[in-house]
Amino acid sequence: MDEKPTLSVILPCLNEEAGLEFCLSKIKSVLSRMNVPAEVIVIDNGSTDRSAEIASKNGAHVVLEPVQGYGAACEKGFETARGEYCFLADADGTYDFEEIPKFLAAFSQGWDLIIGNRFKGKIDPGAMPWSHRHIGNPLLSSVLRLFFKTKIHDTHCGMRAITKKAYQSLSLMTIGMEFASEMIVMALKKDLRILELPVDYHKRKGISKLKRFSDGWRHLRFMLLYKPLFLFFMPGILMLSIGMISLPLFYFDAISLPGIRFYYHPMFFSSLFIITGFQLVLFSVFAKTYAITHLGDSPVLEKFYRYMNIERASLLGLFGVGLGGFMYMKIFVKWLETHLGPLNEIKNSILALTLIVLGIQTIFSAFMLSILGIKRK
């Protein structure tokens, strides 16, 4: 049986015949000088060119991954890796594999995940599009730093290394380019020690498969889903506040401008803001509950659930429905008294409708939260 490797070099590959042989030759040269037991794994993600043939000819272990996507290929590579340390990089010649010893040495200092930082190294002319270098990557990296309180500046760098034990603790699930962001986010949640190292970035060999807007959106979407505060709660609480403040002001005719009387018309917008804002706030609680049941406990939500259980939330919702229904009943009685004639009860109707909708949202959201909050043993 072959000696168990200390290091596993993983190369996700989709039609990289233009740069793969160059990369494998460089890796072989570096590993021979390092004198460390190592293996090279090429994950063929459905190549239609000679990539698999080139990888086999150069002594790499070729593994097929039929599920399309950068993340799917990377996950397959990490699952296949037998080494204690895993080194990941692209197979297009953009990264310098002379950096491998530097990454491996960082593990001896106690780091769990080492990520390259291309902006601290040298970027060759034409290696990275202007929009990626000055807009896309800095913007998405800034969002990740803001959301997850980290200092990482190149969150999409394809050159990174991680211990096999640390990787297994992350339980990564994404199959697309957002895999790069997910690895960092989950590493932060697991309190792994993360280091950034300057790396050079060269012009790729072959055609790029990166889809600028769709791949960028996948990264942003992933981060927003893990941070419902920014996606749902903040816009929701803003809309809810505007609606809650403006509705009584318009109801009691407390807002007026010279020569203008608002009547009841703006109350429709106030009601819309209240209902929509309340629903967004509930969505934020849904998302947070789902994340917590999959990622770990939250003392804040634990206290919230102890105080606001299904029964209490349902009673609160029933109160809103009952109050709104009572108002509608009074309006109906007045209508009967006019022998089904004209009736000016639009303001009360808007208020009653708002209360009933909020009550219904509260009741059914309580049951939904209970379903999301069920934990697996």
Long-range contacts (C-beta under 8 A, 24 or more apart in sequence): 3-37, 4-37, 4-82, 4-83, 5-37, 5-38, 5-39, 5-82, 5-83, 6-36, 6-37, 6-38, 6-83, 6-84, 6-85, 7-31, 7-36, 7-37, 7-38, 7-39, 7-83, 7-84, 7-85, 7-86, 7-87, 7-100, 7-104, 8-38, 8-39, 8-41, 8-77, 8-80, 8-81, 8-82, 8-83, 8-85, 8-86, 8-87, 8-164, 9-38, 9-39, 9-40, 9-41, 9-87, 9-89, 9-97, 9-100, 10-41, 10-43, 10-74, 10-77, 10-78, 10-80, 10-81, 10-86, 10-87, 10-88, 10-89, 11-40, 11-41, 11-42, 11-43, 11-55, 11-60, 11-77, 11-88, 11-89, 11-90, 11-91, 12-43, 12-45, 12-70, 12-73, 12-74, 12-77, 12-88, 12-90, 12-91, 13-42, 13-43, 13-44, 13-45, 13-47, 13-51, 13-55, 13-73, 13-91, 14-44, 14-45, 14-46, 14-47, 14-51, 14-73, 14-209, 15-47, 15-48, 15-49, 15-51, 15-206, 15-207, 15-209, 16-47, 16-49, 16-51, 16-91, 16-92, 16-205, 16-206, 17-47, 17-49, 17-50, 17-51, 17-54, 17-206, 18-92, 18-93, 18-205, 18-206, 18-207, 19-91, 19-92, 19-93, 19-204, 19-205, 19-206, 20-51, 20-54, 20-55, 20-91, 21-54, 21-58, 22-93, 22-205, 23-89, 23-91, 23-92, 23-93, 23-97, 24-54, 24-55, 24-58, 24-59, 24-60, 25-58, 26-96, 26-97, 26-98, 27-97, 27-100, 28-58, 28-59, 30-97, 30-98, 30-100, 30-101, 31-100, 34-100, 34-101, 34-104, 36-104, 37-83, 38-83, 39-81, 39-82, 39-83, 41-77, 41-80, 41-81, 42-91, 43-73, 43-74, 43-76, 43-77, 43-80, 45-69, 45-70, 45-72, 45-73, 51-91, 67-175, 68-175, 69-175, 69-176, 69-177, 69-179, 70-175, 70-176, 70-177, 70-179, 70-180, 71-172, 71-174, 71-175, 71-176, 71-177, 71-178, 71-179, 71-182, 72-175, 74-179, 75-172, 75-175, 75-179, 78-164, 78-167, 81-164, 83-164, 84-163, 84-164, 84-165, 85-161, 85-162, 85-163, 85-164, 86-161, 86-162, 86-163, 86-164, 86-167, 87-160, 87-161, 88-158, 88-159, 88-160, 88-161, 88-162, 89-158, 89-159, 89-160, 90-158, 90-159, 90-204, 92-204, 92-205, 92-206, 92-208, 93-202, 93-203, 93-204, 93-205, 93-206, 94-127, 94-158, 94-201, 94-202, 94-203, 94-204, 95-158, 95-159, 95-199, 95-200, 95-201, 95-202, 96-199, 96-200, 96-202, 99-159, 99-197, 99-199, 102-197, 103-159, 103-161, 103-197, 104-161, 106-161, 106-195, 106-197, 107-161, 107-163, 109-195, 110-193, 111-193, 111-194, 111-195, 112-162, 112-163, 112-166, 112-187, 112-192, 112-193, 112-194, 113-160, 113-161, 113-162, 113-163, 113-166, 113-183, 113-184, 113-187, 113-192, 113-193, 113-194, 113-195, 114-160, 114-161, 114-162, 114-194, 114-195, 114-196, 114-197, 115-152, 115-154, 115-155, 115-157, 115-159, 115-160, 115-184, 115-194, 115-195, 115-196, 115-197, 116-154, 116-157, 116-158, 116-159, 116-160, 116-196, 116-197, 116-198, 116-199, 117-153, 117-154, 117-157, 117-196, 117-197, 117-198, 117-199, 118-154, 118-157, 118-199, 118-200, 118-201, 119-153, 119-154, 120-153, 120-154, 120-196, 120-198, 120-199, 121-198, 121-199, 121-200, 121-201, 122-200, 122-201, 123-200, 123-201, 124-200, 124-201, 124-202, 124-203, 125-203, 126-203, 127-201, 127-202, 127-203, 127-204, 128-201, 129-212, 131-212, 132-212, 136-212, 136-216, 140-181, 140-216, 140-219, 140-220, 140-223, 143-220, 143-223, 144-181, 144-184, 144-185, 144-223, 147-223, 147-226, 147-227, 147-230, 148-184, 148-185, 148-188, 148-223, 148-227, 149-188, 150-184, 150-188, 150-194, 151-196, 152-184, 152-194, 152-196, 153-196, 154-196, 155-180, 155-181, 155-184, 155-219, 156-180, 156-181, 156-219, 157-199, 159-199, 162-187, 166-190, 166-192, 174-222, 176-215, 176-218, 177-210, 177-215, 177-218, 177-219, 178-215, 178-218, 178-219, 178-221, 178-222, 180-219, 181-219, 181-222, 181-223, 182-222, 185-222, 185-223, 185-226, 189-295, 189-296, 225-287, 226-291, 228-283, 228-284, 228-285, 228-286, 228-287, 228-288, 228-291, 229-284, 229-288, 231-284, 231-287, 232-280, 232-281, 232-283, 232-284, 232-287, 233-280, 233-281, 233-284, 235-277, 235-280, 236-276, 236-277, 236-278, 236-279, 236-280, 236-281, 236-282, 236-283, 236-284, 237-277, 237-281, 238-277, 239-273, 239-274, 239-276, 239-277, 239-280, 240-273, 240-274, 240-277, 240-278, 240-280, 240-281, 241-277, 242-270, 242-273, 242-277, 243-270, 243-271, 243-272, 243-273, 243-274, 243-275, 243-277, 244-274, 246-270, 246-273, 247-271, 247-274, 247-351, 247-354, 251-347, 251-351, 264-346, 264-347, 264-350, 267-347, 267-350, 267-351, 268-350, 271-350, 271-351, 271-353, 271-354, 274-354, 274-358, 275-354, 275-357, 275-358, 275-361, 278-358, 278-361, 279-361, 282-361, 282-365, 285-365, 285-369, 286-365, 286-368, 286-369, 286-372, 289-369, 289-372, 289-373, 290-372, 293-372, 293-373, 293-374, 293-375, 305-369, 305-373, 308-366, 309-366, 310-366, 310-367, 310-370, 313-362, 313-363, 313-365, 313-366, 313-369, 314-362, 314-363, 314-366, 316-359, 316-362, 317-358, 317-359, 317-360, 317-361, 317-362, 317-363, 317-366, 318-359, 318-363, 319-359, 320-355, 320-356, 320-358, 320-359, 320-362, 321-355, 321-356, 321-359, 321-360, 321-363, 322-359, 323-352, 323-355, 323-359, 324-351, 324-352, 324-353, 324-354, 324-355, 324-356, 324-359, 325-352, 325-356, 327-351, 327-352, 327-355, 328-352, 328-356
